[in-house]
Structure formats: C-alpha cells, structure tokens
C-alpha cells in the first residue's frame, strides 16, 4: 500500500508539472501574440530607401502656389476642424527640437511640433540650446560671438504638424533630435469649433523671415521622411 501511494503521488506531481508547463507556455505565447498585436497597432507602416539620395538639409523650403486641394473637415471627439490650404510646401532639414502635445488648444489636431533648421546652420547648433513650450520654440546661447543670430532666425522654423492620416500620426513619434527630415504637404489655416460651438482661428506663417508670435508654420503633412524611412 505504501509503495502504491508513493507511486501515485509522483504520478500526480508529474501530471501537475505538465499542466503547469502547458499553462505557462500558453501564457507566454498569449503575451507574445498580444504584444505583436499592440505593436502592429502602434507601429506605422513605412518604406526604407536603401539607396536614396541623402536629404538635402542645405536647401531652402519650397513654397509654391495655393493648391486646388480640398481637405475634408476633420472631426476629433466633439471638435471640428476646417483646414484651408494656403500654399504647397516642402521642408527639408535637421530636427533640432521636438515636442509632443497632449493638452492645450489644437493638441488633438496637431500633436507634434518639430523645430527644423536648414542651410548652413550646423556650424552654430553646438552653441545653441532650444526649448519648446506652449507651441513656441525658444533658443539661447552662451556664445553669441560664435552664432550668426540673424542667419539662424531666418533658417529655422517651429512647425505645427497636422498628420493627414493615422499612419503619419504614429510616424511623427519616431523622430529624434538630429534626425534629417523631409516634410511634404501644405501650409494651412485652421478654423476650429469646439463642443460649446466656440470658434478659433489658427493661421500659418507664409514667410521664413518672421519671428515671434504667429511666425510658426502650420503644415498639413501628407508625406514624411525621417532619415531613410518614408511614411505616407
């Protein structure tokens, strides 16, 4: 009887171990599948240009005539946005600062600001500190003798980005400081209506020569290249 009970106990233990292994394996596989599912939800689709020409960060932004384009009204929650294209626009340069906005006016429509420099600004960037707050980008330097301030001001822009689709919205979060970017889209004005039917206006700058309040570009982004990855 004793031997039988010992054998039965071991048999039960082995059976429990097998069940535990199966349960743990099932849990691990489920977590992997769930992680893959979440990843596919958050990871944007893109094409990598393996032999593409480098982004020309020396080139000035290209602004052309107002396009014959109608952008559908955008609804996000109880807010409604009418997007009015002003100019077709292409911007290439180096990201010197960026910020994700999760609160405040227009954050639902435009979740990201990129501050981008172009031209011969790279020689000045080591001596400049950038800060972004409430949709402004401010910069300062401890070595003004080493920075051509007027040149830098005319070759740098804080850009409020409006993604044309969800893939671009996800892609915008992949940028890092010093990345080279190529942004295609439109400079736009925005008329917003909130849940209380209050109307607001957001107006893009149409020149790179201005500074201060109202000097930022509002870009409706239809294509974004970050280094060699292209998102549409």
LUMVOSE-234083 format. One record per residue (C-alpha): x, y, z. Coordinates in steps of 0.25 Angstrom, whole numbers, padded with zeros to 4 digits, always signed. Layout:
XYZ/...
***
This chain:
+0000+0000+0000/+0011+0010+0004/+0018+0007-0010/+0005+0009-0017/+0003+0023-0010/+0017+0028-0013/+0016+0024-0028/+0002+0030-0029/+0007+0043-0022/+0019+0044-0032/+0010+0042-0044/+0001+0053-0039/+0013+0062-0037/+0017+0059-0051/+0003+0062-0057/+0003+0075-0049/+0016+0079-0054/+0012+0076-0069/-0001+0084-0067/+0008+0096-0061/+0017+0096-0073/+0006+0096-0082/-0001+0107-0075/+0012+0115-0074/+0015+0113-0089/+0001+0117-0093/+0002+0130-0085/+0016+0133-0091/+0010+0131-0105/-0002+0139-0102/+0007+0150-0097/+0015+0150-0109/+0003+0150-0118/-0003+0161-0110/+0010+0169-0111/+0011+0167-0126/-0004+0171-0127/-0001+0184-0119/+0012+0186-0127/+0004+0186-0140/-0006+0196-0135/+0005+0206-0131/+0016+0203-0142/+0014+0212-0154/+0016+0206-0168/+0028+0211-0176/+0037+0209-0187/+0052+0209-0185/+0060+0215-0196/+0073+0207-0196/+0080+0215-0208/+0073+0228-0207/+0080+0241-0208/+0082+0248-0195/+0072+0258-0191/+0077+0272-0195/+0078+0279-0182/+0084+0291-0189/+0072+0294-0197/+0062+0305-0194/+0048+0301-0192/+0040+0301-0205/+0027+0308-0205/+0018+0309-0217/+0005+0314-0221/-0008+0311-0214/-0013+0297-0218/-0026+0293-0224/-0028+0284-0212/-0040+0282-0203/-0036+0275-0189/-0048+0268-0183/-0053+0274-0169/-0047+0267-0158/-0055+0262-0146/-0047+0258-0133/-0057+0256-0122/-0067+0267-0121/-0057+0277-0128/-0058+0280-0143/-0046+0286-0151/-0047+0292-0165/-0034+0292-0172/-0031+0303-0182/-0019+0301-0191/-0011+0313-0194/+0002+0308-0201/+0008+0295-0205/+0020+0293-0196/+0033+0284-0195/+0043+0286-0184/+0056+0278-0182/+0066+0280-0171/+0071+0275-0157/+0062+0273-0145/+0068+0282-0134/+0056+0280-0124/+0042+0274-0124/+0031+0273-0114/+0018+0264-0113/+0006+0272-0108/-0005+0264-0101/-0012+0276-0095/-0016+0290-0099/-0022+0296-0111/-0021+0289-0124/-0014+0277-0118/-0024+0267-0124/-0022+0272-0138/-0007+0275-0137/+0000+0266-0127/+0014+0269-0131/+0023+0281-0133/+0037+0280-0140/+0047+0291-0140/+0055+0289-0152/+0068+0296-0157/+0073+0297-0171/+0084+0303-0179/+0098+0306-0172/+0093+0305-0158/+0100+0293-0154/+0112+0301-0150/+0104+0308-0140/+0096+0297-0134/+0106+0293-0124/+0106+0306-0117/+0090+0307-0117/+0080+0302-0107/+0066+0300-0111/+0053+0299-0102/+0039+0297-0107/+0027+0302-0098/+0013+0305-0101/+0015+0304-0116/+0027+0313-0116/+0042+0309-0119/+0052+0318-0112/+0067+0317-0113/+0078+0323-0105/+0093+0323-0106/+0105+0325-0096/+0114+0328-0108/+0107+0339-0117/+0120+0342-0123/+0120+0329-0130/+0106+0329-0135/+0100+0338-0146/+0087+0340-0139/+0080+0347-0151/+0084+0336-0160/+0079+0325-0150/+0066+0332-0148/+0063+0332-0163/+0068+0318-0165/+0060+0311-0154/+0045+0309-0152/+0036+0303-0142/+0025+0295-0149/+0012+0291-0144/+0009+0277-0151/-0005+0272-0155/-0004+0258-0159/-0013+0255-0172/-0015+0241-0166/-0013+0232-0154/-0001+0225-0160/+0006+0239-0161/+0001+0242-0147/+0008+0230-0142/+0021+0232-0150/+0023+0246-0144/+0026+0240-0131/+0038+0233-0137/+0046+0245-0139/+0059+0248-0131/+0068+0260-0129/+0078+0262-0140/+0069+0253-0150/+0069+0258-0164/+0054+0260-0169/+0047+0263-0182/+0033+0268-0180/+0023+0269-0191/+0009+0276-0190/+0002+0289-0189/+0003+0301-0181/-0011+0303-0176/-0020+0312-0167/-0030+0305-0158/-0044+0308-0153/-0048+0300-0141/-0061+0298-0134/-0061+0292-0120/-0072+0285-0112/-0078+0298-0108/-0078+0304-0122/-0067+0313-0119/-0059+0317-0132/-0044+0318-0132/-0034+0322-0143/-0020+0317-0145/-0012+0324-0156/+0001+0319-0163/+0013+0328-0166/+0016+0329-0180/+0030+0334-0179/+0043+0329-0173/+0047+0343-0169/+0037+0346-0158/+0039+0343-0143/+0031+0343-0130/+0016+0340-0129/+0010+0336-0142/+0023+0332-0148/+0021+0317-0148/+0017+0309-0160/+0005+0300-0159/+0007+0288-0168/-0003+0278-0172/+0006+0267-0175/+0004+0257-0186/+0017+0250-0186/+0029+0249-0176/+0043+0244-0178/+0051+0242-0166/+0065+0239-0170/+0063+0228-0180/+0049+0223-0175/+0037+0229-0183/+0023+0230-0177/+0010+0233-0184/
***
